[in-house]
């Protein structure tokens, strides 16, 4: 069981965050222009918060497939990041009494690695900051053919091949996203996985749509969801070599 003492801003001040040189070549965190944002470093990952949305714009995670550890998540509670005001992040109220999950953006199991158990345990706890979560329908978040399946596919690729991956994850905000308890719930999410392939930088991108699963939640329904339910989940794959 993990320690549940309250983390302070000072506790988090020396978190290294995402390593842009993780793959041996520079892979930078995408920048945001024209909106207020702040970059929050954690252990093995960073979160670029979009303050106007109170959600992450993108998370950047480095996965070392040779150092992954299987640590328990029991006893770890979700918490606000003390480096931001409470009204700059989305806390537990959005997820209370409904079928909306706190969907990890930087996946917990993928961040839990390190040269020591203490390093992996620190990453384990860090992933449970609300800044690393987005509202996702439970069926979407836990679906083996949906979000969970995509997360597992990428992690298994790193573990089975003993390779390093960089994964960028975030919501695709739209004016048609439903507002629920004063928070915009993104209908779509993206993941981009970068890796070295035959000495060159390569990447694969994915877009997944939770519209069909949100349609099952009456409190979240909007006319946009109803009108677009027939589209189903959208998964787009693109591969690039740089």
DAJO-V150562 format. One record per pair of residues at least 24 apart in sequence whose ideal C-beta (glycine too) atoms are under 10 Angstrom apart, sorted by sequence separation. I is the first residue (numbers start at 1). J is the second residue. D is the distance in whole Angstrom. If there is no record, write none. Layout:
BEGIN
i->I j->J d->D
i->I j->J d->D
END
This chain:
BEGIN
i->17 j->41 d->3
i->18 j->42 d->8
i->78 j->102 d->6
i->104 j->128 d->8
i->108 j->132 d->9
i->167 j->191 d->6
i->168 j->192 d->4
i->169 j->193 d->10
i->186 j->210 d->8
i->187 j->211 d->5
i->209 j->233 d->5
i->210 j->234 d->10
i->15 j->40 d->8
i->16 j->41 d->6
i->17 j->42 d->6
i->18 j->43 d->10
i->19 j->44 d->8
i->32 j->57 d->6
i->106 j->131 d->10
i->107 j->132 d->9
i->167 j->192 d->7
i->168 j->193 d->8
i->185 j->210 d->8
i->208 j->233 d->6
i->209 j->234 d->4
i->15 j->41 d->5
i->16 j->42 d->9
i->17 j->43 d->8
i->18 j->44 d->7
i->19 j->45 d->10
i->20 j->46 d->9
i->31 j->57 d->10
i->32 j->58 d->8
i->102 j->128 d->8
i->105 j->131 d->9
i->106 j->132 d->5
i->166 j->192 d->8
i->167 j->193 d->5
i->168 j->194 d->8
i->207 j->233 d->10
i->208 j->234 d->7
i->209 j->235 d->8
i->14 j->41 d->9
i->15 j->42 d->5
i->16 j->43 d->7
i->17 j->44 d->8
i->18 j->45 d->5
i->19 j->46 d->9
i->30 j->57 d->8
i->31 j->58 d->10
i->105 j->132 d->5
i->106 j->133 d->10
i->166 j->193 d->7
i->167 j->194 d->8
i->187 j->214 d->7
i->207 j->234 d->6
i->208 j->235 d->6
i->209 j->236 d->10
i->12 j->40 d->8
i->13 j->41 d->9
i->15 j->43 d->6
i->16 j->44 d->8
i->17 j->45 d->7
i->18 j->46 d->4
i->29 j->57 d->10
i->30 j->58 d->5
i->102 j->130 d->7
i->104 j->132 d->6
i->105 j->133 d->7
i->165 j->193 d->6
i->166 j->194 d->4
i->167 j->195 d->9
i->186 j->214 d->10
i->206 j->234 d->10
i->207 j->235 d->7
i->208 j->236 d->9
i->12 j->41 d->8
i->15 j->44 d->9
i->16 j->45 d->10
i->17 j->46 d->4
i->18 j->47 d->9
i->29 j->58 d->7
i->103 j->132 d->9
i->104 j->133 d->6
i->105 j->134 d->6
i->165 j->194 d->7
i->166 j->195 d->7
i->185 j->214 d->7
i->206 j->235 d->6
i->207 j->236 d->5
i->12 j->42 d->7
i->15 j->45 d->9
i->16 j->46 d->9
i->17 j->47 d->9
i->18 j->48 d->10
i->29 j->59 d->9
i->30 j->60 d->8
i->54 j->84 d->9
i->102 j->132 d->9
i->103 j->133 d->6
i->104 j->134 d->9
i->164 j->194 d->10
i->165 j->195 d->5
i->166 j->196 d->10
i->206 j->236 d->7
i->207 j->237 d->9
i->12 j->43 d->10
i->15 j->46 d->9
i->29 j->60 d->5
i->102 j->133 d->4
i->103 j->134 d->5
i->105 j->136 d->10
i->164 j->195 d->7
i->165 j->196 d->10
i->205 j->236 d->7
i->206 j->237 d->6
i->207 j->238 d->9
i->28 j->60 d->9
i->49 j->81 d->8
i->54 j->86 d->10
i->76 j->108 d->9
i->101 j->133 d->8
i->102 j->134 d->8
i->103 j->135 d->7
i->104 j->136 d->9
i->163 j->195 d->6
i->164 j->196 d->8
i->185 j->217 d->9
i->205 j->237 d->7
i->206 j->238 d->8
i->27 j->60 d->8
i->51 j->84 d->8
i->54 j->87 d->8
i->56 j->89 d->9
i->101 j->134 d->9
i->102 j->135 d->8
i->103 j->136 d->3
i->163 j->196 d->8
i->178 j->211 d->10
i->204 j->237 d->6
i->205 j->238 d->5
i->47 j->81 d->8
i->49 j->83 d->9
i->51 j->85 d->9
i->54 j->88 d->6
i->55 j->89 d->8
i->56 j->90 d->9
i->100 j->134 d->10
i->101 j->135 d->8
i->102 j->136 d->8
i->103 j->137 d->9
i->161 j->195 d->9
i->163 j->197 d->9
i->180 j->214 d->9
i->204 j->238 d->7
i->205 j->239 d->8
i->27 j->62 d->9
i->49 j->84 d->7
i->53 j->88 d->10
i->54 j->89 d->6
i->55 j->90 d->6
i->73 j->108 d->6
i->95 j->130 d->9
i->100 j->135 d->5
i->101 j->136 d->5
i->103 j->138 d->9
i->134 j->169 d->9
i->136 j->171 d->10
i->158 j->193 d->9
i->166 j->201 d->10
i->168 j->203 d->9
i->172 j->207 d->7
i->176 j->211 d->10
i->185 j->220 d->6
i->187 j->222 d->9
i->203 j->238 d->8
i->204 j->239 d->5
i->205 j->240 d->8
i->51 j->87 d->9
i->52 j->88 d->9
i->54 j->90 d->5
i->73 j->109 d->9
i->94 j->130 d->9
i->100 j->136 d->7
i->101 j->137 d->7
i->134 j->170 d->8
i->135 j->171 d->9
i->157 j->193 d->8
i->172 j->208 d->10
i->178 j->214 d->7
i->203 j->239 d->7
i->204 j->240 d->8
i->51 j->88 d->5
i->53 j->90 d->8
i->54 j->91 d->9
i->71 j->108 d->9
i->98 j->135 d->9
i->100 j->137 d->6
i->101 j->138 d->5
i->103 j->140 d->8
i->104 j->141 d->8
i->132 j->169 d->9
i->134 j->171 d->6
i->154 j->191 d->7
i->158 j->195 d->8
i->166 j->203 d->9
i->168 j->205 d->9
i->169 j->206 d->9
i->172 j->209 d->9
i->177 j->214 d->10
i->180 j->217 d->9
i->185 j->222 d->9
i->187 j->224 d->8
i->202 j->239 d->7
i->203 j->240 d->5
i->22 j->60 d->9
i->50 j->88 d->10
i->51 j->89 d->9
i->71 j->109 d->9
i->92 j->130 d->7
i->95 j->133 d->8
i->99 j->137 d->7
i->100 j->138 d->7
i->101 j->139 d->9
i->103 j->141 d->5
i->153 j->191 d->10
i->157 j->195 d->8
i->181 j->219 d->9
i->187 j->225 d->7
i->202 j->240 d->7
i->203 j->241 d->8
i->22 j->61 d->9
i->23 j->62 d->8
i->42 j->81 d->9
i->49 j->88 d->7
i->55 j->94 d->10
i->70 j->109 d->8
i->73 j->112 d->9
i->91 j->130 d->5
i->94 j->133 d->9
i->98 j->137 d->9
i->99 j->138 d->4
i->101 j->140 d->8
i->102 j->141 d->8
i->103 j->142 d->9
i->150 j->189 d->9
i->154 j->193 d->5
i->165 j->204 d->10
i->171 j->210 d->10
i->178 j->217 d->9
i->180 j->219 d->7
i->181 j->220 d->9
i->201 j->240 d->9
i->202 j->241 d->5
i->203 j->242 d->8
i->20 j->60 d->8
i->22 j->62 d->4
i->49 j->89 d->7
i->54 j->94 d->9
i->69 j->109 d->9
i->72 j->112 d->10
i->89 j->129 d->8
i->90 j->130 d->6
i->94 j->134 d->10
i->95 j->135 d->7
i->98 j->138 d->9
i->99 j->139 d->8
i->100 j->140 d->10
i->101 j->141 d->4
i->107 j->147 d->9
i->151 j->191 d->8
i->153 j->193 d->9
i->180 j->220 d->5
i->185 j->225 d->10
i->201 j->241 d->7
i->202 j->242 d->7
i->18 j->59 d->8
i->19 j->60 d->9
i->21 j->62 d->10
i->22 j->63 d->9
i->40 j->81 d->6
i->68 j->109 d->8
i->71 j->112 d->5
i->89 j->130 d->5
i->90 j->131 d->9
i->92 j->133 d->10
i->94 j->135 d->6
i->95 j->136 d->10
i->99 j->140 d->10
i->100 j->141 d->9
i->101 j->142 d->7
i->107 j->148 d->9
i->110 j->151 d->7
i->150 j->191 d->6
i->154 j->195 d->10
i->178 j->219 d->9
i->179 j->220 d->9
i->180 j->221 d->10
i->187 j->228 d->8
i->200 j->241 d->5
i->201 j->242 d->4
i->18 j->60 d->4
i->20 j->62 d->9
i->22 j->64 d->8
i->41 j->83 d->10
i->47 j->89 d->10
i->68 j->110 d->8
i->70 j->112 d->8
i->71 j->113 d->10
i->89 j->131 d->6
i->91 j->133 d->10
i->99 j->141 d->10
i->109 j->151 d->8
i->110 j->152 d->9
i->147 j->189 d->7
i->178 j->220 d->5
i->180 j->222 d->9
i->197 j->239 d->9
i->200 j->242 d->6
i->17 j->60 d->8
i->18 j->61 d->7
i->19 j->62 d->6
i->38 j->81 d->10
i->40 j->83 d->6
i->63 j->106 d->10
i->68 j->111 d->9
i->69 j->112 d->5
i->71 j->114 d->10
i->88 j->131 d->9
i->90 j->133 d->7
i->95 j->138 d->10
i->104 j->147 d->9
i->107 j->150 d->10
i->108 j->151 d->9
i->109 j->152 d->8
i->135 j->178 d->10
i->146 j->189 d->10
i->150 j->193 d->10
i->178 j->221 d->7
i->179 j->222 d->8
i->198 j->241 d->8
i->18 j->62 d->6
i->40 j->84 d->8
i->61 j->105 d->8
i->62 j->106 d->10
i->63 j->107 d->8
i->68 j->112 d->7
i->69 j->113 d->6
i->86 j->130 d->10
i->89 j->133 d->9
i->90 j->134 d->8
i->103 j->147 d->7
i->104 j->148 d->10
i->107 j->151 d->5
i->110 j->154 d->7
i->111 j->155 d->10
i->147 j->191 d->9
i->178 j->222 d->4
i->197 j->241 d->6
i->17 j->62 d->10
i->38 j->83 d->8
i->59 j->104 d->9
i->60 j->105 d->10
i->61 j->106 d->4
i->65 j->110 d->9
i->67 j->112 d->9
i->68 j->113 d->5
i->69 j->114 d->7
i->76 j->121 d->10
i->81 j->126 d->10
i->84 j->129 d->10
i->90 j->135 d->7
i->103 j->148 d->10
i->106 j->151 d->10
i->107 j->152 d->9
i->110 j->155 d->5
i->113 j->158 d->9
i->135 j->180 d->7
i->177 j->222 d->8
i->178 j->223 d->9
i->188 j->233 d->10
i->197 j->242 d->10
i->38 j->84 d->7
i->59 j->105 d->4
i->60 j->106 d->8
i->61 j->107 d->7
i->63 j->109 d->10
i->64 j->110 d->10
i->67 j->113 d->4
i->68 j->114 d->9
i->71 j->117 d->8
i->79 j->125 d->9
i->83 j->129 d->10
i->84 j->130 d->9
i->101 j->147 d->9
i->109 j->155 d->6
i->113 j->159 d->10
i->135 j->181 d->9
i->176 j->222 d->8
i->178 j->224 d->7
i->188 j->234 d->7
i->190 j->236 d->9
i->192 j->238 d->9
i->193 j->239 d->10
i->194 j->240 d->9
i->58 j->105 d->8
i->59 j->106 d->4
i->63 j->110 d->5
i->66 j->113 d->8
i->67 j->114 d->6
i->69 j->116 d->10
i->82 j->129 d->9
i->84 j->131 d->7
i->104 j->151 d->8
i->107 j->154 d->8
i->157 j->204 d->10
i->176 j->223 d->9
i->177 j->224 d->8
i->178 j->225 d->6
i->187 j->234 d->10
i->57 j->105 d->10
i->58 j->106 d->10
i->59 j->107 d->9
i->62 j->110 d->9
i->63 j->111 d->8
i->65 j->113 d->8
i->67 j->115 d->7
i->69 j->117 d->7
i->76 j->124 d->7
i->77 j->125 d->9
i->81 j->129 d->5
i->83 j->131 d->9
i->103 j->151 d->10
i->107 j->155 d->7
i->110 j->158 d->8
i->135 j->183 d->7
i->137 j->185 d->9
i->176 j->224 d->4
i->177 j->225 d->10
i->192 j->240 d->10
i->194 j->242 d->9
i->40 j->89 d->10
i->56 j->105 d->6
i->61 j->110 d->6
i->62 j->111 d->9
i->63 j->112 d->10
i->64 j->113 d->5
i->67 j->116 d->10
i->71 j->120 d->6
i->72 j->121 d->10
i->76 j->125 d->6
i->78 j->127 d->10
i->79 j->128 d->7
i->80 j->129 d->7
i->81 j->130 d->7
i->110 j->159 d->9
i->134 j->183 d->10
i->135 j->184 d->9
i->136 j->185 d->8
i->140 j->189 d->9
i->175 j->224 d->9
i->176 j->225 d->9
i->38 j->88 d->8
i->55 j->105 d->9
i->56 j->106 d->9
i->61 j->111 d->6
i->63 j->113 d->7
i->64 j->114 d->8
i->69 j->119 d->9
i->70 j->120 d->9
i->71 j->121 d->6
i->75 j->125 d->10
i->76 j->126 d->10
i->78 j->128 d->5
i->79 j->129 d->6
i->80 j->130 d->6
i->81 j->131 d->5
i->109 j->159 d->10
i->135 j->185 d->5
i->136 j->186 d->9
i->154 j->204 d->9
i->174 j->224 d->9
i->62 j->113 d->9
i->64 j->115 d->9
i->69 j->120 d->4
i->73 j->124 d->7
i->76 j->127 d->9
i->77 j->128 d->7
i->78 j->129 d->8
i->79 j->130 d->7
i->80 j->131 d->8
i->81 j->132 d->9
i->134 j->185 d->8
i->135 j->186 d->8
i->176 j->227 d->9
i->36 j->88 d->9
i->59 j->111 d->10
i->67 j->119 d->9
i->68 j->120 d->8
i->69 j->121 d->8
i->71 j->123 d->9
i->72 j->124 d->8
i->73 j->125 d->9
i->76 j->128 d->5
i->78 j->130 d->6
i->79 j->131 d->10
i->134 j->186 d->6
i->154 j->206 d->9
i->176 j->228 d->8
i->67 j->120 d->8
i->71 j->124 d->5
i->136 j->189 d->8
i->153 j->206 d->9
i->69 j->123 d->9
i->71 j->125 d->10
i->73 j->127 d->9
i->78 j->132 d->9
i->69 j->124 d->9
i->73 j->128 d->8
i->78 j->133 d->7
i->110 j->165 d->8
i->134 j->189 d->7
i->111 j->167 d->10
i->150 j->206 d->6
i->110 j->167 d->7
i->47 j->105 d->7
i->150 j->208 d->6
i->47 j->106 d->7
i->110 j->169 d->10
i->149 j->208 d->9
i->45 j->105 d->9
i->46 j->106 d->8
i->107 j->167 d->8
i->45 j->106 d->4
i->106 j->167 d->8
i->147 j->208 d->6
i->44 j->106 d->8
i->45 j->107 d->9
i->61 j->123 d->10
i->105 j->167 d->9
i->106 j->168 d->10
i->107 j->169 d->8
i->146 j->208 d->6
i->105 j->168 d->9
i->106 j->169 d->6
i->145 j->208 d->10
i->146 j->209 d->9
i->147 j->210 d->8
i->42 j->106 d->8
i->105 j->169 d->5
i->146 j->210 d->8
i->45 j->110 d->9
i->104 j->169 d->9
i->105 j->170 d->6
i->143 j->208 d->9
i->44 j->110 d->9
i->45 j->111 d->6
i->61 j->127 d->9
i->103 j->169 d->10
i->105 j->171 d->8
i->146 j->212 d->9
i->147 j->213 d->10
i->44 j->111 d->5
i->143 j->210 d->9
i->146 j->213 d->8
i->15 j->83 d->10
i->43 j->111 d->7
i->44 j->112 d->8
i->59 j->127 d->10
i->103 j->171 d->10
i->140 j->208 d->8
i->2 j->71 d->9
i->12 j->81 d->7
i->42 j->111 d->8
i->43 j->112 d->9
i->44 j->113 d->7
i->140 j->209 d->9
i->141 j->210 d->8
i->2 j->72 d->8
i->12 j->82 d->7
i->13 j->83 d->8
i->43 j->113 d->10
i->44 j->114 d->8
i->140 j->210 d->4
i->143 j->213 d->8
i->1 j->72 d->7
i->2 j->73 d->8
i->4 j->75 d->7
i->11 j->82 d->8
i->12 j->83 d->6
i->43 j->114 d->8
i->61 j->132 d->10
i->139 j->210 d->9
i->140 j->211 d->9
i->142 j->213 d->10
i->1 j->73 d->10
i->2 j->74 d->8
i->3 j->75 d->9
i->4 j->76 d->8
i->7 j->79 d->7
i->9 j->81 d->8
i->10 j->82 d->9
i->59 j->131 d->9
i->136 j->208 d->10
i->140 j->212 d->8
i->141 j->213 d->8
i->1 j->74 d->6
i->2 j->75 d->5
i->3 j->76 d->9
i->4 j->77 d->6
i->6 j->79 d->7
i->7 j->80 d->10
i->9 j->82 d->5
i->10 j->83 d->10
i->56 j->129 d->10
i->59 j->132 d->6
i->137 j->210 d->5
i->139 j->212 d->9
i->140 j->213 d->4
i->1 j->75 d->4
i->2 j->76 d->5
i->6 j->80 d->10
i->7 j->81 d->8
i->8 j->82 d->6
i->9 j->83 d->5
i->56 j->130 d->10
i->136 j->210 d->6
i->137 j->211 d->9
i->139 j->213 d->4
i->140 j->214 d->8
i->1 j->76 d->8
i->2 j->77 d->9
i->4 j->79 d->9
i->7 j->82 d->6
i->8 j->83 d->9
i->9 j->84 d->9
i->44 j->119 d->8
i->55 j->130 d->9
i->56 j->131 d->6
i->59 j->134 d->10
i->135 j->210 d->9
i->137 j->212 d->9
i->138 j->213 d->8
i->139 j->214 d->9
i->6 j->82 d->8
i->7 j->83 d->10
i->43 j->119 d->7
i->44 j->120 d->9
i->54 j->130 d->9
i->55 j->131 d->8
i->56 j->132 d->7
i->134 j->210 d->10
i->137 j->213 d->4
i->140 j->216 d->10
i->43 j->120 d->9
i->54 j->131 d->9
i->56 j->133 d->8
i->136 j->213 d->8
i->137 j->214 d->5
i->139 j->216 d->7
i->43 j->121 d->9
i->44 j->122 d->9
i->45 j->123 d->8
i->55 j->133 d->8
i->56 j->134 d->7
i->136 j->214 d->9
i->137 j->215 d->9
i->138 j->216 d->9
i->139 j->217 d->9
i->43 j->122 d->5
i->44 j->123 d->5
i->47 j->126 d->10
i->55 j->134 d->6
i->135 j->214 d->9
i->137 j->216 d->7
i->138 j->217 d->9
i->42 j->122 d->9
i->43 j->123 d->4
i->55 j->135 d->8
i->100 j->180 d->8
i->137 j->217 d->6
i->42 j->123 d->7
i->43 j->124 d->9
i->45 j->126 d->8
i->53 j->134 d->10
i->100 j->181 d->9
i->43 j->125 d->8
i->44 j->126 d->8
i->45 j->127 d->8
i->47 j->129 d->8
i->49 j->131 d->6
i->98 j->180 d->9
i->42 j->125 d->9
i->43 j->126 d->5
i->44 j->127 d->9
i->48 j->131 d->10
i->49 j->132 d->10
i->98 j->181 d->9
i->100 j->183 d->10
i->103 j->186 d->10
i->137 j->220 d->8
i->42 j->126 d->4
i->43 j->127 d->9
i->47 j->131 d->5
i->105 j->189 d->8
i->107 j->191 d->10
i->41 j->126 d->9
i->42 j->127 d->7
i->47 j->132 d->6
i->96 j->181 d->9
i->100 j->185 d->8
i->135 j->220 d->8
i->150 j->235 d->8
i->40 j->126 d->10
i->46 j->132 d->10
i->47 j->133 d->10
i->94 j->180 d->7
i->95 j->181 d->9
i->103 j->189 d->8
i->105 j->191 d->9
i->147 j->233 d->10
i->149 j->235 d->10
i->42 j->129 d->7
i->45 j->132 d->8
i->68 j->155 d->7
i->94 j->181 d->5
i->146 j->233 d->6
i->18 j->106 d->9
i->93 j->181 d->6
i->94 j->182 d->8
i->95 j->183 d->10
i->145 j->233 d->8
i->40 j->129 d->8
i->42 j->131 d->9
i->93 j->182 d->9
i->94 j->183 d->5
i->146 j->235 d->9
i->42 j->132 d->7
i->65 j->155 d->8
i->68 j->158 d->7
i->93 j->183 d->9
i->143 j->233 d->9
i->145 j->235 d->9
i->40 j->131 d->6
i->63 j->154 d->8
i->65 j->156 d->9
i->68 j->159 d->6
i->90 j->181 d->9
i->94 j->185 d->8
i->40 j->132 d->9
i->63 j->155 d->7
i->65 j->157 d->8
i->66 j->158 d->9
i->67 j->159 d->10
i->90 j->182 d->9
i->91 j->183 d->10
i->38 j->131 d->10
i->61 j->154 d->10
i->65 j->158 d->3
i->66 j->159 d->8
i->90 j->183 d->5
i->140 j->233 d->8
i->63 j->157 d->9
i->64 j->158 d->8
i->65 j->159 d->5
i->90 j->184 d->9
i->63 j->158 d->5
i->64 j->159 d->10
i->65 j->160 d->7
i->66 j->161 d->10
i->67 j->162 d->10
i->90 j->185 d->10
i->62 j->158 d->10
i->63 j->159 d->9
i->65 j->161 d->6
i->66 j->162 d->5
i->65 j->162 d->5
i->66 j->163 d->8
i->67 j->164 d->10
i->64 j->162 d->9
i->65 j->163 d->5
i->66 j->164 d->8
i->64 j->163 d->9
i->65 j->164 d->7
i->63 j->163 d->9
i->64 j->164 d->6
i->65 j->165 d->7
i->63 j->164 d->7
i->64 j->165 d->9
i->62 j->164 d->7
i->63 j->165 d->5
i->62 j->165 d->8
i->63 j->166 d->8
i->61 j->165 d->8
i->62 j->166 d->6
i->63 j->167 d->6
i->61 j->166 d->7
i->62 j->167 d->8
i->60 j->166 d->7
i->61 j->167 d->5
i->15 j->122 d->8
i->60 j->167 d->8
i->61 j->168 d->8
i->103 j->210 d->9
i->15 j->123 d->10
i->59 j->167 d->8
i->60 j->168 d->6
i->61 j->169 d->7
i->59 j->168 d->7
i->60 j->169 d->8
i->58 j->168 d->6
i->59 j->169 d->5
i->60 j->170 d->9
i->15 j->126 d->7
i->58 j->169 d->7
i->59 j->170 d->6
i->58 j->170 d->4
i->56 j->169 d->8
i->57 j->170 d->6
i->58 j->171 d->9
i->100 j->213 d->10
i->12 j->126 d->8
i->56 j->170 d->6
i->57 j->171 d->8
i->99 j->213 d->9
i->100 j->214 d->9
i->55 j->170 d->9
i->56 j->171 d->7
i->99 j->214 d->10
i->55 j->171 d->6
i->57 j->173 d->8
i->12 j->129 d->9
i->99 j->216 d->8
i->100 j->217 d->7
i->3 j->121 d->9
i->7 j->125 d->8
i->53 j->171 d->8
i->55 j->173 d->8
i->99 j->217 d->6
i->2 j->121 d->7
i->7 j->126 d->9
i->98 j->217 d->7
i->100 j->219 d->9
i->2 j->122 d->10
i->48 j->168 d->10
i->50 j->170 d->9
i->53 j->173 d->6
i->98 j->218 d->10
i->99 j->219 d->10
i->100 j->220 d->7
i->4 j->125 d->9
i->45 j->166 d->10
i->50 j->171 d->9
i->52 j->173 d->10
i->98 j->219 d->7
i->99 j->220 d->9
i->2 j->124 d->7
i->3 j->125 d->8
i->7 j->129 d->8
i->45 j->167 d->9
i->47 j->169 d->10
i->48 j->170 d->8
i->97 j->219 d->10
i->98 j->220 d->8
i->2 j->125 d->6
i->47 j->170 d->9
i->50 j->173 d->8
i->45 j->169 d->9
i->53 j->177 d->9
i->2 j->128 d->9
i->54 j->182 d->9
i->55 j->183 d->7
i->54 j->183 d->6
i->55 j->184 d->8
i->53 j->183 d->8
i->54 j->184 d->8
i->55 j->185 d->9
i->63 j->193 d->9
i->53 j->184 d->6
i->55 j->186 d->7
i->52 j->184 d->9
i->58 j->190 d->9
i->59 j->191 d->10
i->60 j->192 d->10
i->61 j->193 d->10
i->62 j->194 d->10
i->63 j->195 d->9
i->53 j->186 d->9
i->58 j->192 d->9
i->60 j->194 d->10
i->29 j->166 d->10
i->30 j->168 d->7
i->35 j->173 d->10
i->27 j->166 d->5
i->29 j->168 d->8
i->23 j->163 d->10
i->24 j->164 d->8
i->30 j->170 d->8
i->23 j->164 d->6
i->27 j->168 d->9
i->22 j->164 d->6
i->23 j->165 d->8
i->22 j->165 d->9
i->23 j->166 d->6
i->22 j->166 d->6
i->19 j->164 d->10
i->20 j->166 d->9
i->19 j->166 d->9
i->18 j->166 d->8
i->18 j->167 d->10
i->18 j->168 d->9
i->30 j->192 d->9
i->27 j->192 d->10
i->27 j->194 d->5
i->27 j->195 d->10
i->25 j->194 d->9
i->23 j->194 d->7
i->25 j->196 d->8
i->22 j->194 d->9
i->23 j->195 d->7
i->24 j->196 d->7
i->23 j->196 d->6
i->25 j->199 d->10
i->27 j->201 d->7
i->24 j->199 d->10
i->25 j->200 d->9
i->26 j->201 d->9
i->25 j->201 d->6
i->27 j->203 d->9
i->24 j->201 d->9
i->23 j->201 d->7
i->23 j->202 d->10
i->27 j->242 d->10
i->25 j->242 d->9
END
